[in-house]
C-alpha cells in the first residue's frame, strides 16, 4: 500500500469471511490523503484464479494477459 506521495504504508494484511475478503490494518492510523492499493496480477488462489483475469477462462488456453488491479481511495 502506498500514499499519494509514494510512501509505503506498513501494516498487517489478512483475510476474513471464509477467505473471500482481503483486509489490511495499518500500523498507524490513516493520515488524510490519497492512497493506492495495487494487487500483483500474478497472485492466484488454489484454483488458479487471478484478480485481473476472467475466472471462467481455462488455464491452458490462450488467455488474456492478467493485469494489475488498482484501487484508489482517499482519507479525509
C-alpha positions, 0 to 999 in steps of 0.5 A: 500500500502506498500514499499519494506521495509514494510512501509505503504504508506498513501494516498487517494484511489478512483475510476474513469471511471464509477467505473471500475478503482481503483486509489490511490494518495499518500500523498507524492510523490513516493520515488524510490523503490519497492512497493506492492499493495495487494487487500483483496480477500474478497472485492466484488462489488454489484454483488458479484464479487471478484478480485481473483475469476472467475466472471462467477462462481455462488455464491452458488456453490462450488467455488474456494477459492478467493485469494489475488491479488498482484501487484508489481511495482517499482519507479525509 
